[in-house]
Amino acid sequence: MNRVAPGIWQGDAQAAASLLPPGTIDLIYLDPPFGTGRLRQGPAGAYGDQWRGALSQVGWLTECCRRLWPALRQGGTLWLHLDAHSVHHMRLALDQLWADGTCRNEVVWCYNGGGVPKRDFPRKHDLLLRYVKGENWTFHMPRRPYKANTQAIGRHSTRARQVTIDLERGTPETDWWTDIPTVTGWSGERLGYPTQKPLALLSRLIAATSNRGDLVADLFMGSGTTLVAAASLGRRYFGVDSSPAACDLAAARLALWQGAAWDWSPP
């Protein structure tokens, strides 16, 4: 483990998970390589996603989650972000590892853009598995505006004539997110690091499943979007990545938020 900046460490995710103090982290977000079998490259860095089959990745990632779980406090949340290459294998593996009811949601993030295969439907969604620890987990319902016709009549439908709805707050967000675009080549967010996730995505899940002052950790932090979202929402942050280029990029982004870093040192 090599300290790059306050709250930012360069090193292996499994090794970091084994060293973290028990019960210290309120929210964990994991966006590991998806098992695509490709080298992911961009102008600002690259990383290998070249597992020897999905089961090889699943075994390694399950062990990482097992080591990391004790560091999550009671009432905390762990998000695991994957796609169809291995998400179903991981759901089965983690359901065996942790108790029934620990997985509260499979959030589907839908998007457009990117390549289109000639002989398959375009794959344009990721799955985010939401796991909680204990019974009294943190959750703040995100909301979005009601549709125009609902706002106009002030109710859901004729069958819900007696149901009062809060037009000002909006309707609860579902587990199907279609309103957050990816970071494309023309996006103002784009930094050039491969598979960079949008700030809006991380901001939504952090706001929903943590409180101000909580500690948010990302052990596959890439360009540091999770840490930026956490800092901007008044959370403390801690990030790890095996790539020196990723750590340098994240450190540069977080330079304005140093007061929010969790400057932990491994034993």
TIKE-630784 format. One record per residue (C-alpha): x, y, z; residue number from 1; residue in one letter. Coordinates in nm, 4 decimals. Layout:
N
+----------+----------+----------+------+------+
:       xx :       yy :       zz : resi : resn :
+----------+----------+----------+------+------+
:        X :        Y :        Z :  NUM :    A :
...
+----------+----------+----------+------+------+
This chain:
267
+----------+----------+----------+------+------+
:       xx :       yy :       zz : resi : resn :
+----------+----------+----------+------+------+
:   0.0000 :   0.0000 :   0.0000 :    1 :    M :
:   0.1414 :   0.3351 :  -0.1082 :    2 :    N :
:  -0.0106 :   0.6641 :   0.0083 :    3 :    R :
:  -0.0536 :   0.9007 :  -0.2877 :    4 :    V :
:  -0.2535 :   1.1805 :  -0.1227 :    5 :    A :
:  -0.4842 :   1.2234 :   0.1782 :    6 :    P :
:  -0.7467 :   0.9501 :   0.1513 :    7 :    G :
:  -0.5953 :   0.7990 :  -0.1656 :    8 :    I :
:  -0.3831 :   0.4834 :  -0.1706 :    9 :    W :
:  -0.2236 :   0.2829 :  -0.4495 :   10 :    Q :
:  -0.2416 :  -0.0907 :  -0.3921 :   11 :    G :
:  -0.4375 :  -0.4142 :  -0.4245 :   12 :    D :
:  -0.8050 :  -0.4166 :  -0.3277 :   13 :    A :
:  -0.7880 :  -0.7509 :  -0.1452 :   14 :    Q :
:  -0.4842 :  -0.6401 :   0.0544 :   15 :    A :
:  -0.6533 :  -0.3131 :   0.1488 :   16 :    A :
:  -0.9727 :  -0.4956 :   0.2495 :   17 :    A :
:  -0.7757 :  -0.7145 :   0.4908 :   18 :    S :
:  -0.6139 :  -0.4148 :   0.6614 :   19 :    L :
:  -0.9129 :  -0.1872 :   0.7183 :   20 :    L :
:  -1.0260 :  -0.1481 :   1.0814 :   21 :    P :
:  -1.3545 :  -0.3250 :   1.1686 :   22 :    P :
:  -1.6767 :  -0.1245 :   1.1633 :   23 :    G :
:  -1.5269 :   0.1983 :   1.0294 :   24 :    T :
:  -1.6870 :   0.2416 :   0.6845 :   25 :    I :
:  -2.0467 :   0.3553 :   0.6314 :   26 :    D :
:  -2.0744 :   0.3006 :   0.2553 :   27 :    L :
:  -1.8633 :   0.0880 :   0.0214 :   28 :    I :
:  -1.8877 :   0.1155 :  -0.3578 :   29 :    Y :
:  -1.7093 :  -0.1447 :  -0.5702 :   30 :    L :
:  -1.6764 :  -0.1025 :  -0.9460 :   31 :    D :
:  -1.4248 :  -0.3777 :  -1.0314 :   32 :    P :
:  -1.3210 :  -0.4924 :  -1.3791 :   33 :    P :
:  -1.6227 :  -0.6591 :  -1.5389 :   34 :    F :
:  -1.4501 :  -0.9659 :  -1.6802 :   35 :    G :
:  -1.4726 :  -0.8573 :  -2.0442 :   36 :    T :
:  -1.1392 :  -1.0159 :  -2.1375 :   37 :    G :
:  -1.0064 :  -0.6894 :  -2.2807 :   38 :    R :
:  -0.7433 :  -0.4310 :  -2.2005 :   39 :    L :
:  -0.9262 :  -0.1083 :  -2.1152 :   40 :    R :
:  -0.7388 :   0.1972 :  -2.2419 :   41 :    Q :
:  -0.7856 :   0.5728 :  -2.2475 :   42 :    G :
:  -0.5709 :   0.8832 :  -2.2844 :   43 :    P :
:  -0.5440 :   0.9190 :  -1.9067 :   44 :    A :
:  -0.4667 :   0.5559 :  -1.8213 :   45 :    G :
:  -0.5421 :   0.1880 :  -1.8733 :   46 :    A :
:  -0.6223 :  -0.1283 :  -1.6790 :   47 :    Y :
:  -0.6407 :  -0.4976 :  -1.7549 :   48 :    G :
:  -0.9784 :  -0.6717 :  -1.7551 :   49 :    D :
:  -0.8389 :  -1.0027 :  -1.8715 :   50 :    Q :
:  -0.9658 :  -1.2665 :  -1.6304 :   51 :    W :
:  -0.9397 :  -1.6324 :  -1.7255 :   52 :    R :
:  -1.3143 :  -1.6732 :  -1.7483 :   53 :    G :
:  -1.5937 :  -1.5412 :  -1.5288 :   54 :    A :
:  -1.5390 :  -1.7966 :  -1.2516 :   55 :    L :
:  -1.1809 :  -1.6791 :  -1.2022 :   56 :    S :
:  -1.3039 :  -1.3250 :  -1.1473 :   57 :    Q :
:  -1.5893 :  -1.4402 :  -0.9224 :   58 :    V :
:  -1.3585 :  -1.6292 :  -0.6879 :   59 :    G :
:  -1.1212 :  -1.3361 :  -0.6502 :   60 :    W :
:  -1.3972 :  -1.0776 :  -0.6083 :   61 :    L :
:  -1.5924 :  -1.2911 :  -0.3594 :   62 :    T :
:  -1.2810 :  -1.3191 :  -0.1437 :   63 :    E :
:  -1.2349 :  -0.9434 :  -0.1652 :   64 :    C :
:  -1.5921 :  -0.8877 :  -0.0455 :   65 :    C :
:  -1.5480 :  -1.1412 :   0.2340 :   66 :    R :
:  -1.2423 :  -0.9582 :   0.3644 :   67 :    R :
:  -1.4099 :  -0.6198 :   0.3283 :   68 :    L :
:  -1.7374 :  -0.7005 :   0.5062 :   69 :    W :
:  -1.5993 :  -0.6657 :   0.8634 :   70 :    P :
:  -1.4909 :  -0.3076 :   0.7852 :   71 :    A :
:  -1.8519 :  -0.2104 :   0.7090 :   72 :    L :
:  -2.0358 :  -0.0779 :   1.0139 :   73 :    R :
:  -2.3705 :  -0.2126 :   1.1310 :   74 :    Q :
:  -2.6341 :  -0.0326 :   0.9238 :   75 :    G :
:  -2.3880 :   0.0321 :   0.6417 :   76 :    G :
:  -2.4296 :  -0.0384 :   0.2702 :   77 :    T :
:  -2.2127 :  -0.2103 :   0.0102 :   78 :    L :
:  -2.2755 :  -0.1478 :  -0.3604 :   79 :    W :
:  -2.1333 :  -0.3869 :  -0.6201 :   80 :    L :
:  -2.1414 :  -0.2541 :  -0.9780 :   81 :    H :
:  -2.1089 :  -0.5129 :  -1.2583 :   82 :    L :
:  -2.2586 :  -0.6123 :  -1.5920 :   83 :    D :
:  -2.3844 :  -0.9362 :  -1.7452 :   84 :    A :
:  -2.0372 :  -1.0934 :  -1.7652 :   85 :    H :
:  -2.0326 :  -1.1860 :  -1.3960 :   86 :    S :
:  -2.3085 :  -1.0116 :  -1.1988 :   87 :    V :
:  -2.5304 :  -1.3210 :  -1.1763 :   88 :    H :
:  -2.2414 :  -1.5375 :  -1.0610 :   89 :    H :
:  -2.1593 :  -1.2783 :  -0.7943 :   90 :    M :
:  -2.5184 :  -1.2571 :  -0.6751 :   91 :    R :
:  -2.5198 :  -1.6322 :  -0.6141 :   92 :    L :
:  -2.1766 :  -1.6255 :  -0.4484 :   93 :    A :
:  -2.2622 :  -1.3396 :  -0.2127 :   94 :    L :
:  -2.6029 :  -1.4864 :  -0.1263 :   95 :    D :
:  -2.4155 :  -1.7929 :  -0.0016 :   96 :    Q :
:  -2.1625 :  -1.5773 :   0.1835 :   97 :    L :
:  -2.4091 :  -1.3468 :   0.3595 :   98 :    W :
:  -2.7486 :  -1.3903 :   0.5227 :   99 :    A :
:  -3.0850 :  -1.3860 :   0.3466 :  100 :    D :
:  -3.2203 :  -1.0337 :   0.3118 :  101 :    G :
:  -2.8748 :  -0.8772 :   0.2921 :  102 :    T :
:  -2.9277 :  -0.7950 :  -0.0761 :  103 :    C :
:  -3.1981 :  -0.5275 :  -0.0856 :  104 :    R :
:  -3.1939 :  -0.4218 :  -0.4517 :  105 :    N :
:  -3.0719 :  -0.4959 :  -0.8004 :  106 :    E :
:  -3.0630 :  -0.1492 :  -0.9536 :  107 :    V :
:  -3.0578 :  -0.1472 :  -1.3338 :  108 :    V :
:  -2.8707 :   0.1468 :  -1.4854 :  109 :    W :
:  -2.9743 :   0.1876 :  -1.8498 :  110 :    C :
:  -2.7842 :   0.4025 :  -2.0976 :  111 :    Y :
:  -2.7088 :   0.4540 :  -2.4668 :  112 :    N :
:  -2.3968 :   0.5128 :  -2.6724 :  113 :    G :
:  -2.0971 :   0.2992 :  -2.7559 :  114 :    G :
:  -2.0649 :   0.0145 :  -3.0020 :  115 :    G :
:  -2.3436 :  -0.1930 :  -3.1554 :  116 :    V :
:  -2.2832 :  -0.5656 :  -3.2267 :  117 :    P :
:  -2.3959 :  -0.7092 :  -3.5588 :  118 :    K :
:  -2.5438 :  -1.0364 :  -3.4271 :  119 :    R :
:  -2.6696 :  -0.9468 :  -3.0783 :  120 :    D :
:  -2.8901 :  -0.6897 :  -2.9082 :  121 :    F :
:  -2.6737 :  -0.3980 :  -2.7911 :  122 :    P :
:  -2.5808 :  -0.4427 :  -2.4253 :  123 :    R :
:  -2.6793 :  -0.1116 :  -2.2678 :  124 :    K :
:  -2.7290 :  -0.1654 :  -1.8957 :  125 :    H :
:  -2.5310 :  -0.2399 :  -1.5802 :  126 :    D :
:  -2.6527 :  -0.3926 :  -1.2544 :  127 :    L :
:  -2.5769 :  -0.2475 :  -0.9123 :  128 :    L :
:  -2.6312 :  -0.4910 :  -0.6251 :  129 :    L :
:  -2.7132 :  -0.3171 :  -0.2959 :  130 :    R :
:  -2.6216 :  -0.5067 :   0.0220 :  131 :    Y :
:  -2.6895 :  -0.3902 :   0.3783 :  132 :    V :
:  -2.5386 :  -0.4983 :   0.7075 :  133 :    K :
:  -2.7713 :  -0.5447 :   1.0033 :  134 :    G :
:  -3.1299 :  -0.4273 :   1.0424 :  135 :    E :
:  -3.1184 :  -0.0474 :   1.0787 :  136 :    N :
:  -2.9598 :   0.0460 :   0.7491 :  137 :    W :
:  -2.9369 :   0.4016 :   0.6169 :  138 :    T :
:  -3.1741 :   0.4874 :   0.3339 :  139 :    F :
:  -3.3088 :   0.8184 :   0.2034 :  140 :    H :
:  -3.5598 :   0.7724 :  -0.0778 :  141 :    M :
:  -3.4518 :   0.9582 :  -0.3921 :  142 :    P :
:  -3.7378 :   1.1197 :  -0.5809 :  143 :    R :
:  -3.8099 :   1.2486 :  -0.9285 :  144 :    R :
:  -4.0869 :   1.4727 :  -1.0675 :  145 :    P :
:  -4.4223 :   1.3161 :  -1.1457 :  146 :    Y :
:  -4.5236 :   1.2911 :  -1.5099 :  147 :    K :
:  -4.6970 :   1.5963 :  -1.6521 :  148 :    A :
:  -5.0425 :   1.4337 :  -1.6623 :  149 :    N :
:  -5.0125 :   1.3239 :  -1.2977 :  150 :    T :
:  -4.9155 :   1.6755 :  -1.1961 :  151 :    Q :
:  -5.2087 :   1.8151 :  -1.3919 :  152 :    A :
:  -5.4756 :   1.6002 :  -1.2241 :  153 :    I :
:  -5.3033 :   1.5664 :  -0.8859 :  154 :    G :
:  -5.3356 :   1.1889 :  -0.8561 :  155 :    R :
:  -5.1926 :   0.8697 :  -1.0032 :  156 :    H :
:  -5.5064 :   0.7354 :  -1.1756 :  157 :    S :
:  -5.8810 :   0.6990 :  -1.1259 :  158 :    T :
:  -5.8200 :   0.3921 :  -0.9092 :  159 :    R :
:  -5.5988 :   0.6041 :  -0.6821 :  160 :    A :
:  -5.8551 :   0.8829 :  -0.6527 :  161 :    R :
:  -5.8291 :   0.8959 :  -0.2717 :  162 :    Q :
:  -5.4498 :   0.8666 :  -0.2570 :  163 :    V :
:  -5.2711 :   1.1888 :  -0.1643 :  164 :    T :
:  -4.9466 :   1.2449 :  -0.3501 :  165 :    I :
:  -4.6736 :   1.4974 :  -0.2785 :  166 :    D :
:  -4.6327 :   1.6871 :  -0.6045 :  167 :    L :
:  -4.3598 :   1.9074 :  -0.4626 :  168 :    E :
:  -4.1370 :   1.6196 :  -0.3464 :  169 :    R :
:  -4.2095 :   1.3987 :  -0.6463 :  170 :    G :
:  -4.2488 :   1.0245 :  -0.6860 :  171 :    T :
:  -4.0035 :   0.7732 :  -0.5363 :  172 :    P :
:  -3.7241 :   0.6626 :  -0.7690 :  173 :    E :
:  -3.7508 :   0.2982 :  -0.8759 :  174 :    T :
:  -3.4764 :   0.0385 :  -0.9265 :  175 :    D :
:  -3.4672 :   0.1156 :  -1.3015 :  176 :    W :
:  -3.2527 :   0.4237 :  -1.3777 :  177 :    W :
:  -3.2801 :   0.5620 :  -1.7298 :  178 :    T :
:  -3.2058 :   0.9308 :  -1.6677 :  179 :    D :
:  -2.8262 :   0.9203 :  -1.6169 :  180 :    I :
:  -2.6165 :   0.9115 :  -1.9363 :  181 :    P :
:  -2.2715 :   0.7576 :  -1.9578 :  182 :    T :
:  -1.9554 :   0.9668 :  -1.9779 :  183 :    V :
:  -1.9171 :   0.9886 :  -2.3549 :  184 :    T :
:  -1.6396 :   1.1358 :  -2.5667 :  185 :    G :
:  -1.8129 :   1.4745 :  -2.5786 :  186 :    W :
:  -1.9119 :   1.4830 :  -2.2109 :  187 :    S :
:  -1.7820 :   1.7727 :  -2.0043 :  188 :    G :
:  -1.6975 :   1.5202 :  -1.7305 :  189 :    E :
:  -1.4703 :   1.3099 :  -1.9472 :  190 :    R :
:  -1.1150 :   1.2816 :  -1.8146 :  191 :    L :
:  -0.9857 :   1.0108 :  -2.0470 :  192 :    G :
:  -0.9753 :   0.7261 :  -1.7948 :  193 :    Y :
:  -1.1482 :   0.4114 :  -1.9283 :  194 :    P :
:  -1.4988 :   0.3178 :  -1.8058 :  195 :    T :
:  -1.5310 :   0.6425 :  -1.6065 :  196 :    Q :
:  -1.8694 :   0.6508 :  -1.4303 :  197 :    K :
:  -2.0885 :   0.9649 :  -1.4266 :  198 :    P :
:  -2.0921 :   1.1860 :  -1.1202 :  199 :    L :
:  -2.4744 :   1.1829 :  -1.1162 :  200 :    A :
:  -2.4800 :   0.8045 :  -1.0714 :  201 :    L :
:  -2.2483 :   0.8066 :  -0.7712 :  202 :    L :
:  -2.4157 :   1.1125 :  -0.6222 :  203 :    S :
:  -2.7556 :   0.9406 :  -0.6300 :  204 :    R :
:  -2.6491 :   0.6216 :  -0.4561 :  205 :    L :
:  -2.4314 :   0.8030 :  -0.1990 :  206 :    I :
:  -2.7093 :   1.0484 :  -0.1106 :  207 :    A :
:  -2.9594 :   0.7625 :  -0.0818 :  208 :    A :
:  -2.7537 :   0.5279 :   0.1373 :  209 :    T :
:  -2.5360 :   0.7445 :   0.3604 :  210 :    S :
:  -2.5498 :   1.0525 :   0.5821 :  211 :    N :
:  -2.3442 :   1.3705 :   0.5949 :  212 :    R :
:  -2.0164 :   1.3026 :   0.7716 :  213 :    G :
:  -2.0224 :   0.9304 :   0.6851 :  214 :    D :
:  -1.7172 :   0.7548 :   0.5451 :  215 :    L :
:  -1.7445 :   0.6381 :   0.1816 :  216 :    V :
:  -1.4843 :   0.3947 :   0.0452 :  217 :    A :
:  -1.4065 :   0.2804 :  -0.3104 :  218 :    D :
:  -1.1421 :   0.0090 :  -0.3552 :  219 :    L :
:  -1.1511 :   0.0248 :  -0.7377 :  220 :    F :
:  -1.1682 :   0.4030 :  -0.7535 :  221 :    M :
:  -1.0335 :   0.4600 :  -1.1072 :  222 :    G :
:  -1.0489 :   0.8328 :  -1.1777 :  223 :    S :
:  -1.1984 :   0.9061 :  -0.8342 :  224 :    G :
:  -1.5599 :   0.9879 :  -0.9242 :  225 :    T :
:  -1.6932 :   0.8168 :  -0.6088 :  226 :    T :
:  -1.4637 :   1.0246 :  -0.3921 :  227 :    L :
:  -1.5593 :   1.3506 :  -0.5646 :  228 :    V :
:  -1.9291 :   1.2699 :  -0.5217 :  229 :    A :
:  -1.8765 :   1.1859 :  -0.1545 :  230 :    A :
:  -1.6817 :   1.5040 :  -0.0842 :  231 :    A :
:  -1.9348 :   1.7238 :  -0.2652 :  232 :    S :
:  -2.2139 :   1.5735 :  -0.0517 :  233 :    L :
:  -2.0339 :   1.6338 :   0.2783 :  234 :    G :
:  -1.9094 :   1.2769 :   0.3254 :  235 :    R :
:  -1.5557 :   1.1670 :   0.4074 :  236 :    R :
:  -1.3813 :   0.9589 :   0.1451 :  237 :    Y :
:  -1.1203 :   0.6869 :   0.1096 :  238 :    F :
:  -1.0034 :   0.5302 :  -0.2172 :  239 :    G :
:  -0.7706 :   0.2568 :  -0.3408 :  240 :    V :
:  -0.6619 :   0.1586 :  -0.6905 :  241 :    D :
:  -0.3852 :  -0.0622 :  -0.8246 :  242 :    S :
:  -0.3068 :   0.1830 :  -1.1066 :  243 :    S :
:  -0.0602 :   0.4648 :  -1.0305 :  244 :    P :
:  -0.2147 :   0.6690 :  -1.3156 :  245 :    A :
:  -0.5616 :   0.6341 :  -1.1635 :  246 :    A :
:  -0.4357 :   0.7391 :  -0.8204 :  247 :    C :
:  -0.2621 :   1.0462 :  -0.9617 :  248 :    D :
:  -0.5743 :   1.1463 :  -1.1537 :  249 :    L :
:  -0.7976 :   1.0982 :  -0.8492 :  250 :    A :
:  -0.5568 :   1.2961 :  -0.6305 :  251 :    A :
:  -0.5653 :   1.5858 :  -0.8753 :  252 :    A :
:  -0.9477 :   1.5875 :  -0.8762 :  253 :    R :
:  -0.9672 :   1.5726 :  -0.4973 :  254 :    L :
:  -0.7152 :   1.8507 :  -0.4361 :  255 :    A :
:  -1.0011 :   2.0919 :  -0.3554 :  256 :    L :
:  -1.1610 :   1.8486 :  -0.1061 :  257 :    W :
:  -0.8721 :   1.7500 :   0.1155 :  258 :    Q :
:  -1.0580 :   1.8352 :   0.4339 :  259 :    G :
:  -1.3010 :   1.5479 :   0.3655 :  260 :    A :
:  -1.0367 :   1.2766 :   0.3272 :  261 :    A :
:  -1.0032 :   0.9875 :   0.5712 :  262 :    W :
:  -0.6273 :   0.9847 :   0.6045 :  263 :    D :
:  -0.5944 :   0.6307 :   0.7369 :  264 :    W :
:  -0.2613 :   0.4516 :   0.7557 :  265 :    S :
:  -0.2453 :   0.0710 :   0.7378 :  266 :    P :
:  -0.0929 :  -0.1092 :   1.0366 :  267 :    P :
+----------+----------+----------+------+------+
